[in-house]
Amino acid sequence: MSLRVDVAVVGAGAFGAWTAWHLRRARLTVALVEAQGPGHSRASSGGETRVIRMGYGSHEIYTRWSVRSLELWKGLAERAHDRLFHETGVLWMARESDPLTVSTAQTLKRVGVAHERLDRAELERRWPQIDFGPIPWAIYEPGSGVLMARRAVQRVVADAIASGVLYVRAAVAPPALRGRLHTIDASGRPIAAETFVFACGPWLPLLFPEALGGRIFTTRQEVFYFGTRPGDLSFAPPAMPVWIDFLDQFYALPDLEGKGLKFGLDRHGPPIDVDRDDRLISPETFAVIRDLVGQRLPALRDAPIVGTEVCAYENTSNGDFVIDRHPDAPNVWLVGGGSGHGFKHGPAVGEHVAGRLRGDSETEPRFSLATKSSEKRRVIF
Ligand SMILES: Cc1cc2nc3c(=O)[nH]c(=O)nc-3n(C[C@H](O)[C@H](O)[C@H](O)COP(=O)(O)OP(=O)(O)OC[C@H]3O[C@@H](n4cnc5c(N)ncnc54)[C@H](O)[C@@H]3O)c2cc1C
């Protein structure tokens, strides 16, 4: 049976689910089509947890979007009666000469985000379980923290369905684009719409190889959960915040819901085949992580690994998202390029996309396809 809606959104990750949610709030009829279920194990949004922080160097739009998104995530958590956000605080580890952290502090001040600058003595006093190694100072965002990612995406979809979004579990075939698109094929079922939004995460370049191939780099990212000693609360909130070291490109999340302390590398891994590769960690990354944990959290030097995740980043050349029309089809929107930092922004991305479709959001040049090159030069962290 064919289906007709105002907007068909393909992909129920953080970007697509929130886009469908906002479009429905604007009273449009919406179908949300998802191949494998919201927050499934191969999706970028499928990890257990994701950090939400406000700092983004001098890139104020991301700071503003984080602030707005946190409001919407908290609203969702309240409606769902589910603790989807943990206000653990987020610590930015800085170096003596550190333009990124300095500009982050300036932006946080300008936008009015609560934060503290802490010197080495204060860091050691507050968090004696961390060995700060080469870190002379840091910024602390007390209101930021961790989203329970996989569960949160499922909650957005449930909330969207409750508001009238039609959820369809089906795989959409790559559409042949010759001018306006009228219908998509969702596992054999046609869906007709005025506008189509493809928010397909790491699958986006596979669906649109001509427009995006070579402009989104899909990389393999591995995370590790370390078991802490029974009864030891020093690696769980409130004793342990999230911490990020952008210079060495790694991050740690406190032990939440008994999963263990999470450690991951933000540096880009090798390419991943999102459909076919096994999601097993590599001995090389394991060795690097084990070493870093031993240096920074001496009490966890020999702690057992109690869980792992292998996930995909879908990186644009510079780390800015893609939110633009397909060059060959004016009613097809491409939304993705989360680049390892997109999850937190799902609510604001959805709001922006809904506004663009309705013609009442400003165009933001940094999200255009034209700004995405085939040469990697990361500027957004
Ligand atoms: C290890 C790791 C750590 C990260 N840490 C953070 C963090 O701390 N903070 C943060 O903000 N961000 C973080 N990110 C980035 C963030 O998770 C992603 O940017 C974000 O989840 C991308 O969401 P998405 O909706 O674009 O993609 P996805 O979540 O991948 O969703 C795309 C969906 O589209 C569906 N789909 C694809 N093709 C089709 C089709 N043909 N038909 C139907 N459905 C289809 C897929 O099944 C999938 O569910 C991290 C990412 C990883 C991998």
Ligand as a Chemical Component Dictionary entry (heavy atoms), coordinates in Angstrom:
data_LIG
# 
_chem_comp.id                   LIG 
_chem_comp.type                 NON-POLYMER 
_chem_comp.pdbx_formal_charge   0 
_chem_comp.three_letter_code    LIG 
# 
loop_
_chem_comp_atom.comp_id 
_chem_comp_atom.atom_id 
_chem_comp_atom.alt_atom_id 
_chem_comp_atom.type_symbol 
_chem_comp_atom.charge 
_chem_comp_atom.model_Cartn_x 
_chem_comp_atom.model_Cartn_y 
_chem_comp_atom.model_Cartn_z 
_chem_comp_atom.pdbx_ordinal 
LIG C1  C1  C 0 32.500 6.047  19.383 1  
LIG C2  C2  C 0 31.739 7.316  19.145 2  
LIG C3  C3  C 0 31.721 8.274  20.139 3  
LIG C4  C4  C 0 31.013 9.459  19.932 4  
LIG N1  N1  N 0 30.971 10.361 20.959 5  
LIG C5  C5  C 0 30.177 11.444 20.845 6  
LIG C6  C6  C 0 29.997 12.291 21.972 7  
LIG O1  O1  O 0 30.538 12.041 23.053 8  
LIG N2  N2  N 0 29.172 13.365 21.824 9  
LIG C7  C7  C 0 28.537 13.636 20.664 10 
LIG O2  O2  O 0 27.814 14.630 20.606 11 
LIG N3  N3  N 0 28.701 12.847 19.576 12 
LIG C8  C8  C 0 29.488 11.755 19.644 13 
LIG N4  N4  N 0 29.639 10.917 18.582 14 
LIG C9  C9  C 0 29.039 11.268 17.276 15 
LIG C10 C10 C 0 27.564 10.985 17.210 16 
LIG O3  O3  O 0 27.269 9.738  17.823 17 
LIG C11 C11 C 0 27.092 10.996 15.754 18 
LIG O4  O4  O 0 27.511 12.222 15.161 19 
LIG C12 C12 C 0 25.570 10.945 15.683 20 
LIG O5  O5  O 0 25.073 9.877  16.450 21 
LIG C13 C13 C 0 25.144 10.794 14.217 22 
LIG O6  O6  O 0 23.742 10.574 14.173 23 
LIG P1  P1  P 0 23.041 10.344 12.784 24 
LIG O7  O7  O 0 21.582 10.394 13.060 25 
LIG O8  O8  O 0 23.576 11.279 11.757 26 
LIG O9  O9  O 0 23.513 8.891  12.312 27 
LIG P2  P2  P 0 23.077 7.417  12.794 28 
LIG O10 O10 O 0 22.913 7.364  14.240 29 
LIG O11 O11 O 0 24.028 6.456  12.176 30 
LIG O12 O12 O 0 21.657 7.207  12.170 31 
LIG C14 C14 C 0 21.459 6.963  10.797 32 
LIG C15 C15 C 0 20.313 5.981  10.675 33 
LIG O13 O13 O 0 19.955 5.876  9.292  34 
LIG C16 C16 C 0 19.528 4.568  9.065  35 
LIG N5  N5  N 0 19.647 4.269  7.628  36 
LIG C17 C17 C 0 20.767 4.310  6.880  37 
LIG N6  N6  N 0 20.482 3.989  5.609  38 
LIG C18 C18 C 0 19.160 3.741  5.553  39 
LIG C19 C19 C 0 18.281 3.348  4.526  40 
LIG N7  N7  N 0 18.712 3.141  3.262  41 
LIG N8  N8  N 0 16.963 3.160  4.802  42 
LIG C20 C20 C 0 16.507 3.361  6.081  43 
LIG N9  N9  N 0 17.294 3.722  7.099  44 
LIG C21 C21 C 0 18.613 3.916  6.848  45 
LIG C22 C22 C 0 20.520 3.725  9.886  46 
LIG O14 O14 O 0 20.009 2.435  10.152 47 
LIG C23 C23 C 0 20.681 4.570  11.132 48 
LIG O15 O15 O 0 19.825 4.174  12.182 49 
LIG C24 C24 C 0 30.331 9.713  18.721 50 
LIG C25 C25 C 0 30.350 8.739  17.714 51 
LIG C26 C26 C 0 31.031 7.544  17.933 52 
LIG C27 C27 C 0 31.020 6.523  16.832 53 
# 
loop_
_chem_comp_bond.comp_id 
_chem_comp_bond.atom_id_1 
_chem_comp_bond.atom_id_2 
_chem_comp_bond.value_order 
_chem_comp_bond.pdbx_ordinal 
LIG C1  C2  SING 1  
LIG C2  C3  SING 2  
LIG C2  C26 DOUB 3  
LIG C3  C4  DOUB 4  
LIG C4  N1  SING 5  
LIG C4  C24 SING 6  
LIG N1  C5  DOUB 7  
LIG C5  C6  SING 8  
LIG C5  C8  SING 9  
LIG C6  O1  DOUB 10 
LIG C6  N2  SING 11 
LIG N2  C7  SING 12 
LIG C7  O2  DOUB 13 
LIG C7  N3  SING 14 
LIG N3  C8  DOUB 15 
LIG C8  N4  SING 16 
LIG N4  C9  SING 17 
LIG N4  C24 SING 18 
LIG C9  C10 SING 19 
LIG C10 O3  SING 20 
LIG C10 C11 SING 21 
LIG C11 O4  SING 22 
LIG C11 C12 SING 23 
LIG C12 O5  SING 24 
LIG C12 C13 SING 25 
LIG C13 O6  SING 26 
LIG O6  P1  SING 27 
LIG P1  O7  DOUB 28 
LIG P1  O8  SING 29 
LIG P1  O9  SING 30 
LIG O9  P2  SING 31 
LIG P2  O10 DOUB 32 
LIG P2  O11 SING 33 
LIG P2  O12 SING 34 
LIG O12 C14 SING 35 
LIG C14 C15 SING 36 
LIG C15 O13 SING 37 
LIG C15 C23 SING 38 
LIG O13 C16 SING 39 
LIG C16 N5  SING 40 
LIG C16 C22 SING 41 
LIG N5  C17 SING 42 
LIG N5  C21 SING 43 
LIG C17 N6  DOUB 44 
LIG N6  C18 SING 45 
LIG C18 C19 SING 46 
LIG C18 C21 DOUB 47 
LIG C19 N7  SING 48 
LIG C19 N8  DOUB 49 
LIG N8  C20 SING 50 
LIG C20 N9  DOUB 51 
LIG N9  C21 SING 52 
LIG C22 O14 SING 53 
LIG C22 C23 SING 54 
LIG C23 O15 SING 55 
LIG C24 C25 DOUB 56 
LIG C25 C26 SING 57 
LIG C26 C27 SING 58 
# 
